[in-house]
């Protein structure tokens, strides 16, 4: 094979076709979306994470098997299926239309390769290993360690793709932060680079999945609120089973594992099974998302306290554990996570129990990411304003005088 010609693609607004809706597609699609590509996925079924992107209108889903006409208008094709016959059909159609095609099943039959990538701010490092993905990853990780300023054992372990220092299998519950892939901790990123298995939820930054070892297993454990999802018992069993096989398992969770992340249940399941488990805290969206939107959850002379509550159940739901009347009586900031669907009821309940309807309120969608949007208003107008703006989950609500405090 001739030497490859390295090239960076500008995909903003350009059509990219992804054939296949499994784990490989889950790893590739986030990077394509970050590049601004107009992504179409052709597959009979999707992972929960991809299903969530389709429901949110982030990708277009053709729920069927590939047809040669699917490549029409595409600038790039990614084949993310493991059936060689089906993959060959896609690449033949792409070849006929002079469209570059990446194949996950057989790189020697592809016209384009995806390099091992790491991103640090404006710097993107893409490494091709001459056909050896492990060499490419080891080189990439050595450069990533240098760019991150890692030293000693942490840098060495990551750079050479060494296994974790613990003997046997283990589970690491890693908080990935609120959305920006650079907000994961150094320890979390190192464990992710070492992982044999990554069990990821839908709120974990997708770009982090693009940096996994090529031989790492990705398990989509997305829990779509009103769509396809794995049960918590299924997730617990996956963690235990893989660790018992002697593998290094990372449970990658959005935000912090113990802030409405059900991390405690996973720790208990591992402990009961005798599986070693370590918890790596993450940056929680309850504080980080308001901050990036210019809203401090506390501010001198404005708010000396803040309360974080879950809004995934309506205030009138008998299973809700939130004491909404008590929350309404607090003078400080209230941050509501997972409450977009019940925002009208939440606002009405707080007003009914004493919080002034004129209280400044903001709702922030997909905070810390390129898709961040903020709608502001007051407690009695915010639900209508959010509906008019068409905000979608994930979003958090901030209630209190701190909204707009930095603009005074």
C-alpha positions in Angstrom: 0.0 0.0 0.0 1.2 3.5 -0.8 1.8 6.0 2.0 -1.4 7.8 3.1 -1.9 11.5 2.4 -3.0 13.2 5.6 -5.8 15.7 5.3 -8.2 17.7 7.5 -11.8 17.9 6.3 -14.1 20.9 6.7 -17.5 19.2 7.1 -19.5 22.1 8.4 -23.0 21.8 6.7 -21.8 19.0 4.5 -23.6 15.7 4.3 -22.0 12.6 5.9 -23.5 9.2 5.7 -23.1 6.7 8.6 -24.2 3.1 7.8 -24.8 1.2 11.0 -26.3 2.1 14.4 -24.2 0.2 16.9 -21.2 1.0 19.2 -18.9 2.0 16.4 -21.4 4.6 15.1 -21.8 5.8 18.7 -18.1 6.5 18.8 -17.9 8.3 15.5 -21.1 10.4 15.2 -20.2 12.9 18.1 -17.0 13.9 16.4 -18.9 14.4 13.1 -21.5 16.5 14.8 -18.8 18.6 16.5 -17.3 19.2 13.1 -20.7 20.6 12.0 -21.5 17.7 9.6 -25.1 17.1 8.5 -25.2 13.4 9.6 -27.6 10.8 8.3 -27.6 7.3 9.9 -28.9 4.3 8.0 -29.7 1.4 10.3 -32.7 -0.8 11.3 -31.9 -0.1 14.9 -29.9 2.5 16.9 -28.1 2.4 20.3 -30.0 4.4 22.9 -27.5 7.3 22.6 -27.9 7.5 18.8 -31.7 7.2 19.2 -31.6 10.2 21.6 -29.7 12.2 19.0 -32.2 11.3 16.4 -35.1 12.3 18.6 -33.4 15.6 19.3 -33.0 16.3 15.6 -29.2 16.2 15.8 -29.0 13.4 13.2 -31.3 12.1 10.5 -32.3 8.4 10.8 -33.4 6.2 8.0 -34.7 3.2 9.8 -33.9 0.5 7.3 -31.0 -1.3 5.6 -28.6 0.5 3.3 -29.6 1.2 -0.3 -27.0 2.4 -2.9 -28.9 5.7 -3.4 -28.2 6.6 0.2 -24.7 7.8 -0.8 -26.2 10.4 -3.1 -25.0 13.9 -2.1 -22.7 12.6 0.7 -19.2 14.0 1.0 -18.0 11.2 3.2 -19.3 7.7 4.2 -18.6 5.8 7.4 -19.4 2.1 7.3 -20.0 1.0 10.9 -21.2 -2.6 10.4 -19.3 -5.8 10.9 -20.9 -7.7 8.0 -18.3 -7.8 5.3 -20.8 -8.3 2.5 -23.0 -5.4 3.6 -19.9 -3.2 4.1 -18.6 -4.0 0.7 -22.0 -3.0 -0.8 -21.6 0.4 0.8 -18.0 1.0 -0.2 -18.8 -0.1 -3.8 -21.6 2.5 -4.0 -19.3 5.2 -2.5 -16.5 4.3 -5.0 -18.9 4.5 -7.9 -19.8 8.1 -6.8 -16.1 9.0 -6.0 -16.9 9.5 -2.3 -14.3 8.6 0.3 -15.4 5.8 2.5 -14.2 4.7 6.0 -14.7 1.0 6.9 -14.7 -0.2 10.5 -14.6 -3.8 9.4 -11.7 -3.8 7.0 -9.4 -0.8 6.7 -7.5 -2.3 3.7 -10.8 -2.1 1.7 -11.4 1.5 2.7 -10.5 4.6 0.8 -10.1 6.7 4.0 -8.9 5.9 7.5 -9.8 7.5 10.8 -6.7 8.4 12.8 -6.2 8.1 16.5 -7.2 11.5 17.8 -6.8 13.6 20.9 -8.0 17.2 21.4 -6.6 19.9 23.7 -8.2 23.2 23.2 -7.5 24.4 19.6 -5.0 21.7 19.1 -6.1 18.4 17.4 -3.6 15.6 17.1 -4.3 12.9 14.6 -2.0 9.9 14.3 -1.8 7.2 11.7 0.2 4.2 12.7 0.8 2.6 9.3 -2.0 0.2 9.7 -1.3 -0.7 13.3 -4.0 1.0 15.5 -2.2 0.2 18.7 0.9 2.0 17.5 -1.2 5.0 16.5 -2.9 5.1 20.0 0.3 4.7 21.9 1.9 7.6 19.9 -1.2 9.7 20.3 -1.3 9.1 24.0 2.3 10.0 24.4 1.6 13.3 22.7 -1.6 13.8 24.8 0.4 13.2 28.0 2.9 15.9 26.9 0.2 18.4 26.0 -1.5 17.8 29.4 1.7 18.1 31.4 1.3 14.6 32.8 4.5 13.3 34.4 5.7 10.1 36.0 3.6 6.9 36.2 0.4 8.5 34.9 2.0 9.7 31.7 4.0 6.4 31.2 0.9 4.2 31.7 -1.2 6.3 29.3 1.5 6.7 26.7 2.2 3.0 26.2 -1.4 1.8 26.7 -0.4 -0.1 29.8 -3.1 -1.8 31.8 -4.2 -0.5 35.2 -1.9 -1.1 38.1 -4.5 -3.1 40.1 -4.5 -6.8 39.7 -7.6 -8.4 38.2 -10.6 -6.6 37.1 -11.9 -3.3 38.5 -14.6 -0.7 38.0 -14.0 3.0 37.9 -17.0 5.3 38.2 -15.8 8.4 36.3 -17.6 11.7 36.2 -17.1 13.1 32.7 -18.3 16.6 33.5 -21.2 18.7 32.1 -20.5 18.3 28.4 -17.3 20.0 27.4 -14.9 17.0 26.9 -12.0 19.1 28.4 -13.8 19.3 31.8 -13.2 15.7 32.6 -10.5 15.4 35.4 -7.0 14.3 34.6 -7.5 11.1 36.5 -10.7 10.4 34.7 -9.1 10.8 31.3 -6.2 8.6 32.2 -8.5 5.8 33.4 -10.5 6.2 30.2 -7.4 5.8 28.1 -6.5 2.6 30.0 -10.0 1.0 29.9 -10.7 -2.3 28.3 -14.5 -1.6 28.6 -16.3 1.7 28.7 -20.0 1.7 29.8 -21.2 5.2 28.8 -24.4 7.1 29.5 -26.0 9.5 27.1 -24.8 12.6 28.9 -21.1 11.7 28.8 -19.3 13.9 26.2 -19.3 12.0 23.0 -15.9 13.3 21.8 -14.3 11.3 24.7 -15.6 8.1 23.0 -13.7 9.0 19.9 -10.4 8.7 21.9 -10.9 5.2 23.2 -8.4 2.4 22.4 -9.4 0.7 19.2 -9.8 -2.6 21.0 -11.9 -1.2 23.8 -15.4 -2.4 24.1 -18.0 0.4 24.2 -21.3 -0.5 25.9 -24.1 2.1 25.4 -25.9 2.4 28.7 -27.9 5.4 27.8 -31.1 5.9 29.8 -33.3 8.1 27.6 -36.0 9.5 29.8 -38.9 8.7 27.5 -37.2 6.3 25.0 -35.2 3.1 24.7 -33.0 2.6 27.8 -31.1 -0.1 29.7 -32.4 -0.8 33.2 -30.1 -0.1 36.2 -29.9 -3.8 37.0 -28.7 -4.5 33.5 -26.0 -1.9 33.8 -24.9 -3.2 37.2 -24.6 -6.7 35.8 -22.5 -5.5 32.9 -20.1 -3.8 35.3 -19.7 -6.9 37.5 -19.5 -9.4 34.6 -16.8 -7.5 32.8 -14.7 -6.9 35.9 -15.0 -10.5 36.9 -13.4 -11.3 33.5 -10.3 -9.4 34.7 -11.0 -6.3 32.7 -10.6 -2.7 33.5 -14.1 -1.1 33.3 -14.9 2.6 33.2 -18.5 3.6 33.9 -18.5 7.0 32.2 -21.2 9.2 33.5 -22.2 12.8 32.7 -21.5 15.3 35.5 -20.6 13.7 38.8 -21.4 10.1 39.5 -23.1 10.9 42.9 -25.2 13.9 41.8 -28.4 12.2 40.5 -26.2 9.8 38.7 -27.2 6.6 40.5 -23.5 6.0 41.1 -24.2 4.9 44.7 -26.3 2.0 43.4 -23.4 0.9 41.1 -20.9 1.1 43.9 -23.2 -1.1 46.1 -23.6 -3.6 43.3 -19.9 -3.9 42.8 -19.2 -4.2 46.5 -21.8 -6.9 46.9 -20.1 -8.8 44.0 -16.7 -8.4 45.5 -15.5 -6.2 42.6 -13.0 -3.4 43.4 -14.4 0.0 42.6 -13.0 3.5 42.6 -15.0 6.7 42.3 -13.6 9.6 40.3 -15.6 12.8 41.0 -16.7 14.9 38.1 -17.6 18.6 37.6 -21.3 18.8 38.2 -23.6 20.7 35.8 -25.4 22.2 38.8 -22.5 24.6 39.3 -20.6 24.5 36.0 -23.4 25.1 33.6 -24.7 28.3 35.3 -21.1 29.5 35.6 -20.4 29.2 31.8 -23.6 31.0 31.2 -22.5 33.9 33.4 -24.6 33.0 36.4 -22.8 32.3 39.7 -24.9 30.1 42.0 -23.7 32.2 45.0 -22.8 35.9 45.0 -21.8 38.3 47.7 -24.8 40.3 48.9 -27.1 38.3 46.7 -27.1 34.6 47.6 -25.3 32.8 50.4 -26.8 29.4 49.7 -27.9 27.2 46.8 -30.1 24.1 46.6 -29.9 21.5 43.9 -33.0 19.4 43.3 -34.1 16.8 40.8 -37.1 17.7 38.6 -37.4 14.3 36.8 -40.6 13.8 38.8 -43.4 16.3 38.9 -43.9 18.1 42.2 -47.3 16.4 42.5 -45.9 12.9 41.9 -46.2 10.9 45.1 -42.8 9.3 44.4 -41.0 12.7 44.5 -38.7 13.1 47.5 -38.3 16.8 47.0 -39.9 19.0 49.7 -41.0 21.7 47.3 -42.8 23.9 49.9 -39.5 24.1 51.8 -37.5 24.8 48.6 -39.9 27.7 47.8 -39.3 29.3 51.2 -35.5 29.5 50.7 -34.1 32.8 49.8 -31.0 31.5 48.0 -30.5 30.0 44.5 -32.4 26.9 43.4 -30.9 24.7 40.7 -33.2 22.2 39.1 -31.7 19.3 37.1 -33.7 17.2 34.7 -36.8 19.4 35.1 -37.5 20.7 31.7 -40.5 18.5 31.0 -42.1 19.5 34.4 -41.0 23.2 34.3 -44.6 24.6 34.2 -45.6 22.6 37.2 -42.4 23.3 39.1 -42.7 27.0 38.6 -46.4 27.0 39.6 -45.6 25.0 42.7 -42.8 27.3 43.9 -45.0 30.3 43.4 -47.9 28.7 45.2 -45.7 28.1 48.2 -44.3 31.6 48.4 -41.5 32.1 45.9 -42.3 35.4 44.1 -43.3 35.0 40.5 -41.0 37.9 39.7 -37.9 35.9 40.7 -35.3 36.0 37.9 -35.0 32.6 36.2 -32.9 31.0 33.5 -32.9 27.8 31.6 -29.7 26.6 30.0 -29.7 23.9 27.3 -26.6 21.7 26.7 -24.4 24.0 28.8 -20.6 24.1 28.2 -21.1 22.7 24.7 -21.3 24.4 21.3 -25.0 23.9 21.4 -25.5 25.9 24.6 -28.6 28.1 24.6 -30.0 30.2 27.4 -33.5 31.6 27.9 -34.1 34.0 30.8 -37.3 35.4 32.3 -39.0 35.3 35.6 -40.5 32.4 37.5 -44.0 33.1 36.2 -42.9 33.6 32.6 -40.1 31.1 32.1 -42.1 28.1 31.1 -43.8 30.0 28.2 -40.5 31.5 27.1 -38.8 28.1 27.1 -41.6 26.6 25.1 -41.5 29.4 22.6 -37.7 29.0 22.2 -38.0 25.3 21.7 -35.4 24.3 24.2 -34.8 20.6 24.6 -33.2 18.4 27.2 -30.6 18.2 28.7 -31.2 21.5 30.3 -31.0 23.0 33.8 -33.0 25.7 35.5 -31.6 28.4 37.8 -34.0 30.3 40.0 -32.9 33.3 42.0 -31.5 36.8 42.1 -28.1 35.5 40.9 -29.6 35.3 37.4 -28.3 38.6 35.9 -26.2 39.5 38.9 -23.1 39.9 36.9 -24.9 42.2 34.5 -25.9 44.8 37.1 
